[in-house]
Structure formats: C-alpha cells, structure tokens
Amino acid sequence: MAHSIYSFSGSHRWFECPASVRMSKGYPEQSNPAAERGTAAHALGEFVLRLGFNINDLLGEVFNSIPVDHKMIDDVSVYTSYVNQQVVKYGVRPLLEQRVVMTSLGRDDVFGTSDCNFLVPSQGIIEVADYKNGYGIVEVKDNPQTIGYAIAALDTFDMWDKVHTVKNTIIQPNGNHVDGPVRNALYPISVMREWQEKYRRAVALADDKHQKPHAGEWCFYCPAQANCRARIEHHLTIAYTDVPFEEMSIGELEVIYREIGSTRVFLEKVEERIFNLALKGRKLDGFKIDKSYGRASCKDEKALVDDAQKFGVMSDQLYRQTLKSKTDLKRVLPDSLVNKHFVSPEPGKKLVPLHDNSPAIRITAASDAFAGFKIEG
C-alpha cells in the first residue's frame, strides 16, 4: 500500500521541521518488533470488528506473522469494545482502515489510512478513533495526526456542511495515562477550518526546497536523522558543558536527561547507516567488516530426539523446561494458589512523566514539607 510523504502519523514532525519531508525521501521504510506487533494488533482488531468473531476464540491465530496471545487479546479488546459501544450509540457501522484524502488542499498526495471513522450527520458529528498499541503516551488534545484524519474524512465524504462537531479519540491500552486508556477531544467545525489552514501552510513549507532542517524532540522518528547536521549539532549543544560534570546545575542535567531516549535512537541510526555504508564497500578508517555468529538452531527437533534415543538419551535430558509467568499461570490456576507460590520483589524506583497516572512516592520525610514554618505556641 502506498504511503503519503505527508503522512498524518508523521505530521507532528513535519509541522515543526518541514525540511524533514524532503530530507526523508529515498529512505526505506523501517520497522521493529514493537511496530510489527502493533500492526498485528491492528489487523486483529479489524478482523474482529469486520467479521464479528469473538476475540477470545482467536487465541493462537496468526496476524502479521505474530501469534495472538492473551496480552494481545486483552489490549485489542479495549479497542473493539469501545468501537462496538459507539456503534450502539450512533446507530451506524464504522468505516475501518479507511483511506482518507485531504482534497481541500487542491491535491491528492496528502492522505492516510484511518483506523476507525464514524460518520453521523443525523447527530451532527464525525468521530475519528485511532488505536495505539505502544507504551509511549500519546495525547489526544491538539493531536495533528487524528486532526489530519478528521480533516481528510470531512473532505473525502463531503461532510463539512453536514456536521458541527468532530470527536477525536485515542485508544491506548498500554499507555499509562492519567485519563485512562480511552481519551477524547471535541472540536467545533470552525477549529477544523483553522487546522485545515495549518496543514495547507505546513505542506507548502514542506514543498519549499530552501527550508532548513530544525532539530528537536520531533526528530525521534525522522528517517533522515542520522544524516542531518541540525540533529547532530542539537545533540552536541545539549551534551556540551564547559564546567566539571559535578558542577553542572540540576536544570542542565534535566535538559540532558530528557534527551537520553532520542539520543540513543539517534546513535543507533548513525550506527546503522555507517554499517550499511561499509557493507556497500565504503572504506572506513579504523574499522572493518567481520563475521558475526548467531546462536545455532536445530533444523528438525523430532529427528534429533529420535537419533538421541538410539544413543540411550531420553527427550527429558534434551529440554530445559521453564515455568510460565505469574500472570499466565493465573489463567489456569486459582489466584490463591499462584500467590501462595510466588514472591514478588520489592518495587524499585523510576522517573516517569507527570502525566503518568501512577501515584508518586514520597522521597523526603513529611515533616520536610513544613520546614521554615514557625508554629506559635
């Protein structure tokens, strides 16, 4: 399926850095295990909603080469349950995995595939629901991706004069957000007109070959980040200090800390690009291509077991059994029995964004909160 270079999923990036559209041309589409699992979860959700299957009956079935497990069923059920609730509320069927085009820009190359659309002119509303399988928290308010889908849906189905409200929804079962896994934002049609103009300006800037790249947190998923001078200078500027490390201020450390994740991704991109250049024959000073040995795998386990038995070695001597996790065992055993035999470690500590819905823990004593106060006797 063709993808627009003005993808709605990447709109946050090219709104901030229009040059990234031009710079990303020619880079192959890349994926990772988390993204592949997300694709499988989307396919499972579409399959259930289109054909009316009980999602629990699909345990072990394969989507996008990934078997459906209990975790995927639990996650996707949040999405399918919400969509089915909206079917009852609106009295219309959803449009699933629908290609929508922002034709109001006077072109046909700004498009995307929306997970789920509800067109309800009788109630003066359209809803765009987007399923997110990942753990990185996605905000729904002023989200340019879902807003882009909404504008394109209004264009594609000629709904501008038929509705007065757009509802955007993020369904994210793994995003530990303070507002829960299902989050909504409502917009009057006048706000959609304002965003339509924002898109028009952003696309025009992206077409301007004189635009210079501008680095920031939006570079995280940019295909061209390993070949971007602005990105390299951005990291060097953040990491640079002319004072000893122990004399750096808390504010300076916080700035660097916020960039650790994106810096790690950037360095991995650089490593990948250098390695690919070496594979193509590019000579690199001080480096060479060498063999990398992976773990050997058995071609035919049954044949191995049969041959081993001829030598008097039984199959139980060839396998190392591992106990399932506590969560998996609770699906087949009573909770009380599992809890009797499992001991959970004491929780550690980690830094999370303030919008995470897990409660903060107290580090200092409660009495410290009253330091400096004088109590009159």
FENGI-V499737 format. One record per residue. N is the residue number from 1. RES is the residue in one small letter. OMEGA is omega in whole degrees, 0 to 359 (none if undefined). BURIAL is I if it has 9 or more other C-alpha atoms within 8 Angstrom, else O. D_LAST is the distance of its C-alpha to the last C-alpha in Angstrom with 1 decimal. Layout:
BEGIN
n res omega burial d_last
N RES OMEGA BURIAL D_LAST
N RES OMEGA BURIAL D_LAST
END
This chain:
BEGIN
n res omega burial d_last
1 m 181 O 76.5
2 a 178 O 76.2
3 h 178 O 72.7
4 s 175 I 71.9
5 i 175 O 70.9
6 y 187 I 68.4
7 s 177 I 66.8
8 f 180 I 64.0
9 s 179 O 62.2
10 g 187 I 62.2
11 s 178 I 61.5
12 h 180 I 58.0
13 r 187 I 59.6
14 w 166 I 62.5
15 f 182 O 60.4
16 e 182 O 58.4
17 c 181 I 61.4
18 p 181 I 64.7
19 a 182 I 66.7
20 s 178 I 65.7
21 v 180 I 68.3
22 r 184 I 71.1
23 m 183 O 69.9
24 s 181 I 69.7
25 k 178 O 73.3
26 g 178 O 75.4
27 y 179 O 72.6
28 p 176 O 73.3
29 e 182 O 71.0
30 q 180 O 68.8
31 s 177 O 67.1
32 n 183 O 65.0
33 p 180 O 64.4
34 a 179 O 61.3
35 a 179 O 63.3
36 e 178 I 66.3
37 r 176 I 64.2
38 g 177 I 62.8
39 t 178 I 66.4
40 a 180 I 67.2
41 a 177 I 64.3
42 h 181 I 65.4
43 a 177 I 68.9
44 l 180 I 67.8
45 g 179 I 65.9
46 e 181 I 68.8
47 f 181 I 71.2
48 v 184 I 69.2
49 l 180 I 68.7
50 r 189 O 72.3
51 l 175 O 74.0
52 g 178 O 71.6
53 f 168 O 71.4
54 n 187 O 68.7
55 i 181 I 66.7
56 n 179 O 66.2
57 d 184 O 70.0
58 l 177 O 70.1
59 l 179 I 68.4
60 g 176 O 70.5
61 e 187 O 72.3
62 v 174 O 72.5
63 f 182 I 71.4
64 n 178 I 71.7
65 s 181 O 72.8
66 i 179 O 69.5
67 p 177 I 69.5
68 v 177 I 67.1
69 d 183 O 64.4
70 h 181 O 61.7
71 k 179 O 59.1
72 m 178 I 61.4
73 i 180 I 62.0
74 d 182 O 58.3
75 d 185 I 57.6
76 v 177 I 60.6
77 s 177 I 60.0
78 v 180 I 56.9
79 y 184 I 59.3
80 t 179 I 62.2
81 s 179 O 60.0
82 y 181 O 58.4
83 v 180 I 61.9
84 n 176 I 63.3
85 q 180 O 60.5
86 q 176 I 61.3
87 v 179 I 65.0
88 v 183 O 64.2
89 k 185 O 61.9
90 y 182 O 64.4
91 g 177 O 67.6
92 v 177 I 69.2
93 r 179 O 69.9
94 p 170 I 68.1
95 l 187 O 69.9
96 l 179 I 69.3
97 e 186 I 69.7
98 q 174 I 71.0
99 r 180 O 72.2
100 v 186 I 71.0
101 v 180 I 72.2
102 m 185 I 70.6
103 t 181 I 73.8
104 s 175 O 72.3
105 l 179 O 72.0
106 g 181 O 75.8
107 r 183 O 76.3
108 d 184 O 76.5
109 d 175 O 74.8
110 v 186 I 71.2
111 f 178 I 70.8
112 g 179 I 69.0
113 t 183 I 69.0
114 s 182 I 66.2
115 d 187 I 65.1
116 c 177 I 65.0
117 n 170 I 65.6
118 f 176 I 65.6
119 l 186 I 67.6
120 v 180 I 66.8
121 p 180 I 68.3
122 s 178 O 68.3
123 q 177 O 64.5
124 g 186 I 64.4
125 i 163 I 62.7
126 i 177 I 63.5
127 e 175 I 61.3
128 v 180 I 61.5
129 a 183 I 60.0
130 d 180 I 59.7
131 y 177 I 59.3
132 k 182 I 57.5
133 n 187 I 57.9
134 g 183 I 55.9
135 y 178 O 52.4
136 g 188 O 51.5
137 i 179 O 49.5
138 v 178 O 51.4
139 e 181 O 49.8
140 v 184 I 51.7
141 k 180 O 50.4
142 d 177 O 52.8
143 n 185 I 54.6
144 p 179 I 57.9
145 q 182 I 59.8
146 t 177 I 59.4
147 i 176 I 59.7
148 g 176 I 62.9
149 y 182 I 64.3
150 a 179 I 63.4
151 i 180 I 65.2
152 a 177 I 68.2
153 a 177 I 68.3
154 l 177 I 68.3
155 d 187 I 71.2
156 t 185 I 73.1
157 f 176 O 73.1
158 d 186 O 73.2
159 m 186 I 70.0
160 w 183 I 68.6
161 d 184 O 69.8
162 k 180 O 69.3
163 v 178 I 65.6
164 h 184 I 62.5
165 t 172 I 59.9
166 v 178 I 59.7
167 k 176 I 57.5
168 n 185 I 56.8
169 t 171 I 55.7
170 i 173 I 54.7
171 i 186 I 55.1
172 q 183 I 53.7
173 p 183 I 53.1
174 n 178 I 52.1
175 g 185 I 49.7
176 n 187 I 46.2
177 h 182 I 45.0
178 v 181 O 41.9
179 d 177 O 44.3
180 g 184 O 46.5
181 p 180 I 50.1
182 v 185 I 51.6
183 r 184 I 50.4
184 n 171 I 51.9
185 a 181 I 52.1
186 l 180 O 53.9
187 y 170 I 55.7
188 p 184 I 57.8
189 i 179 I 61.3
190 s 178 O 60.5
191 v 176 O 58.1
192 m 177 I 60.9
193 r 178 O 63.1
194 e 179 O 60.6
195 w 176 I 60.5
196 q 178 I 64.3
197 e 176 O 64.4
198 k 178 O 61.9
199 y 181 I 64.3
200 r 181 I 67.3
201 r 183 O 65.8
202 a 179 I 64.7
203 v 179 I 68.2
204 a 178 O 69.8
205 l 179 I 67.7
206 a 179 I 68.5
207 d 182 O 72.2
208 d 185 O 71.8
209 k 180 O 73.1
210 h 178 O 71.5
211 q 178 I 67.9
212 k 179 O 66.1
213 p 181 I 63.8
214 h 188 I 60.1
215 a 177 I 57.9
216 g 183 O 54.6
217 e 180 O 53.2
218 w 179 I 56.1
219 c 191 I 58.5
220 f 183 I 57.5
221 y 182 O 60.5
222 c 180 I 62.9
223 p 186 O 66.3
224 a 189 I 66.9
225 q 180 I 63.6
226 a 180 I 65.4
227 n 186 O 67.8
228 c 180 I 65.4
229 r 180 O 64.8
230 a 180 I 61.8
231 r 179 I 60.2
232 i 180 I 61.0
233 e 178 O 59.5
234 h 181 I 56.4
235 h 180 I 55.7
236 l 180 O 56.5
237 t 181 O 54.2
238 i 185 O 51.2
239 a 186 O 51.8
240 y 172 O 52.6
241 t 180 O 50.2
242 d 176 O 50.9
243 v 177 O 48.0
244 p 185 O 47.6
245 f 184 O 46.4
246 e 179 O 43.2
247 e 179 O 42.3
248 m 180 I 42.7
249 s 177 O 39.7
250 i 180 O 38.1
251 g 178 O 39.6
252 e 179 O 43.0
253 l 180 I 42.8
254 e 179 O 41.8
255 v 179 I 44.8
256 i 183 I 47.1
257 y 181 O 45.5
258 r 184 O 46.2
259 e 185 I 49.8
260 i 182 O 50.5
261 g 182 O 52.1
262 s 177 I 54.4
263 t 179 I 55.2
264 r 179 O 56.3
265 v 180 I 58.5
266 f 180 I 59.9
267 l 177 I 60.9
268 e 178 O 62.6
269 k 178 I 64.5
270 v 180 I 65.6
271 e 180 O 66.7
272 e 182 O 68.6
273 r 179 I 70.4
274 i 180 O 71.4
275 f 179 O 72.7
276 n 177 O 74.8
277 l 179 I 76.2
278 a 179 I 77.2
279 l 180 O 78.9
280 k 176 O 80.9
281 g 179 O 82.2
282 r 180 O 80.0
283 k 181 O 79.9
284 l 181 O 76.4
285 d 175 O 76.0
286 g 181 O 74.8
287 f 178 O 74.9
288 k 176 O 77.4
289 i 179 O 77.9
290 d 179 O 77.9
291 k 176 O 78.2
292 s 186 O 75.2
293 y 175 O 75.7
294 g 180 O 74.1
295 r 180 O 73.8
296 a 179 O 77.2
297 s 182 O 77.6
298 c 182 O 80.1
299 k 184 O 82.8
300 d 184 O 83.7
301 e 182 O 81.5
302 k 179 O 84.0
303 a 178 O 86.8
304 l 180 O 84.7
305 v 179 I 83.8
306 d 179 O 87.5
307 d 181 O 88.6
308 a 180 I 86.0
309 q 177 I 87.1
310 k 178 O 90.6
311 f 178 O 89.1
312 g 179 O 87.4
313 v 183 I 83.9
314 m 186 I 82.2
315 s 181 I 79.9
316 d 177 O 76.8
317 q 183 O 77.3
318 l 185 O 77.2
319 y 175 O 74.0
320 r 183 O 70.4
321 q 179 O 68.5
322 t 180 O 64.9
323 l 177 O 62.5
324 k 181 O 61.3
325 s 179 O 57.7
326 k 181 O 55.2
327 t 180 O 55.3
328 d 181 O 59.1
329 l 179 I 59.4
330 k 177 I 57.2
331 r 182 O 60.0
332 v 181 O 62.4
333 l 176 O 60.3
334 p 180 O 57.6
335 d 182 O 54.0
336 s 180 O 53.3
337 l 180 O 56.2
338 v 181 I 55.3
339 n 179 O 51.6
340 k 188 O 52.8
341 h 180 O 54.7
342 f 175 O 52.5
343 v 180 O 49.4
344 s 179 O 47.4
345 p 175 O 45.9
346 e 181 O 42.2
347 p 176 O 41.6
348 g 180 O 41.4
349 k 178 O 39.6
350 k 175 O 41.2
351 l 178 O 40.4
352 v 177 O 41.4
353 p 182 O 41.3
354 l 181 O 38.4
355 h 173 O 40.8
356 d 186 I 41.5
357 n 175 I 40.4
358 s 183 O 39.2
359 p 177 O 35.5
360 a 177 O 33.7
361 i 181 O 32.3
362 r 179 O 29.0
363 i 180 O 29.6
364 t 179 O 26.2
365 a 181 O 23.3
366 a 182 O 21.1
367 s 180 O 18.0
368 d 180 O 19.9
369 a 183 O 19.6
370 f 179 O 15.8
371 a 179 O 16.7
372 g 178 O 15.6
373 f 178 O 12.7
374 k 182 O 9.4
375 i 180 O 6.4
376 e 179 O 3.8
377 g none O 0.0
END
